[in-house]
Amino acid sequence: MSIRVDIADLPRHLMSRGGGFLLTSILDSRPHVAHLPFEVAAADGQVQLRARVGRTSYGNCGQQPSVTVLWPAVDAPPAAPGWPADQGPDGSDADLDRFSLIVDGEARLDGPEHVVIAVTGAVFHRPVPTAPSP
C-alpha cells in the first residue's frame, strides 16, 4: 500500500525523520546503501536533498544519477489484522509515522564531497504488519 506525497509537503514530513538511507548503484547494477543526514531545501514546488557522502556513493551518483532515499517507519505497525489502508482514522502525521517514506530523485555532484538530489517523487509505503504474539 502506497500513498503519494505531494512534493511541496515533503520538507514537513522529513522534519522528524532523522537520517535516511541513500540507495545508489553503478552501471553493472550493484547496489550501495549509505545512512546519511540530509539537508532539505524547497523553493517553487521543488525539493532538493543535500548530503555529504563517501567515495562510493559519490562515484555512483556521478555514473548513475537516479537514486532513492528511504526513511524507515518511525513507529512499528500494529500487530492486529485490519490495520487501516490509509494514513489512519484522523490522517495525522503521527499515523504516517507507521509508514516508510521512499523518495526518488536525480543526483548531481556538488563539490568534492556532496551530492544534491532533485526530488522527482515520493510515497509513504506501509510495512507488512507483524504477526500477533502467541
C-alpha positions as CSV (number, residue, x, y, z in Angstrom):
1,M,0.0,0.0,0.0
2,S,1.5,3.3,-1.1
3,I,0.3,6.9,-0.6
4,R,1.7,9.5,-2.9
5,V,3.3,12.5,-1.2
6,D,2.9,16.0,-2.6
7,I,6.5,17.1,-3.1
8,A,5.6,20.6,-1.7
9,D,4.7,18.8,1.6
10,L,7.9,16.7,1.7
11,P,10.0,19.0,3.9
12,R,7.4,18.9,6.6
13,H,7.3,15.1,6.6
14,L,11.1,14.9,6.8
15,M,11.5,17.2,9.8
16,S,11.1,14.3,12.4
17,R,12.6,11.5,10.4
18,G,16.3,11.9,11.1
19,G,18.9,10.3,8.7
20,G,17.8,8.4,5.6
21,F,19.3,5.6,3.6
22,L,20.7,6.6,0.2
23,L,20.5,3.8,-2.3
24,T,22.7,4.1,-5.3
25,S,24.0,1.7,-8.0
26,I,26.7,1.7,-10.6
27,L,26.4,0.7,-14.2
28,D,26.7,-3.0,-13.5
29,S,23.7,-2.6,-11.2
30,R,25.5,-3.5,-7.9
31,P,23.6,-1.6,-5.1
32,H,25.2,0.5,-2.4
33,V,23.4,1.8,0.7
34,A,24.6,4.7,2.9
35,H,22.9,6.0,6.1
36,L,23.2,9.8,5.9
37,P,21.8,13.1,7.4
38,F,20.2,15.2,4.7
39,E,19.7,19.0,4.4
40,V,16.4,19.9,2.8
41,A,15.8,22.9,0.6
42,A,12.5,23.8,-1.0
43,A,11.5,26.6,-3.5
44,D,8.8,27.0,-6.1
45,G,7.4,23.5,-5.5
46,Q,10.8,21.8,-6.0
47,V,12.6,20.0,-3.2
48,Q,16.3,19.2,-3.0
49,L,18.2,17.0,-0.6
50,R,21.9,17.6,0.0
51,A,24.3,15.2,1.8
52,R,27.9,14.8,2.4
53,V,28.7,11.3,1.0
54,G,31.6,8.8,0.9
55,R,33.6,7.9,-2.1
56,T,31.4,5.0,-3.3
57,S,28.1,7.0,-3.1
58,Y,29.8,10.0,-4.8
59,G,31.2,7.8,-7.6
60,N,27.9,6.0,-8.1
61,C,25.9,9.3,-8.3
62,G,28.4,10.5,-10.9
63,Q,27.9,7.4,-13.1
64,Q,24.2,6.7,-12.4
65,P,22.3,9.7,-11.1
66,S,18.9,8.0,-10.5
67,V,18.8,7.4,-6.7
68,T,16.3,6.5,-4.0
69,V,16.3,7.6,-0.3
70,L,14.5,5.6,2.3
71,W,13.4,6.7,5.7
72,P,12.0,3.6,7.6
73,A,8.8,3.8,9.6
74,V,9.2,5.6,12.9
75,D,6.6,3.6,14.7
76,A,6.1,-0.1,14.3
77,P,2.8,-1.1,12.6
78,P,0.1,-2.7,14.9
79,A,0.1,-6.5,15.1
80,A,-3.6,-6.8,14.7
81,P,-5.1,-7.6,11.3
82,G,-7.3,-5.0,9.7
83,W,-4.7,-2.2,10.1
84,P,-6.1,0.8,8.2
85,A,-5.1,1.1,4.5
86,D,-4.6,4.8,4.6
87,Q,-3.0,7.4,7.0
88,G,-5.3,6.3,9.8
89,P,-8.5,7.5,11.3
90,D,-7.5,11.2,11.5
91,G,-4.9,11.4,8.7
92,S,-2.4,12.9,11.2
93,D,1.4,12.9,10.7
94,A,1.6,10.5,13.8
95,D,-0.3,8.0,11.7
96,L,2.1,8.4,8.8
97,D,5.0,7.6,11.2
98,R,3.9,4.0,10.7
99,F,4.8,4.2,7.1
100,S,8.3,4.2,5.5
101,L,9.0,7.2,3.3
102,I,10.6,6.5,-0.1
103,V,11.9,9.4,-2.2
104,D,13.2,9.1,-5.8
105,G,15.4,11.7,-7.4
106,E,18.2,12.7,-9.7
107,A,21.6,13.3,-8.1
108,R,24.2,15.7,-9.2
109,L,27.7,16.1,-7.7
110,D,28.2,19.3,-5.6
111,G,31.8,19.9,-4.9
112,P,34.2,17.1,-3.9
113,E,32.1,15.5,-1.1
114,H,28.5,16.4,-1.6
115,V,25.5,15.4,-3.8
116,V,22.3,17.3,-4.3
117,I,19.2,15.2,-5.2
118,A,16.4,16.9,-7.1
119,V,13.3,15.0,-5.8
120,T,11.1,13.6,-8.6
121,G,8.6,11.6,-6.5
122,A,7.8,10.4,-3.0
123,V,5.5,7.9,-1.4
124,F,4.6,6.6,2.1
125,H,4.7,2.8,2.0
126,R,3.0,0.7,4.6
127,P,5.2,-2.0,6.0
128,V,3.9,-5.5,6.5
129,P,2.0,-5.8,9.8
130,T,3.7,-8.1,12.3
131,A,2.1,-11.3,13.3
132,P,0.5,-11.3,16.7
133,S,2.4,-12.9,19.6
134,P,1.2,-16.3,20.6
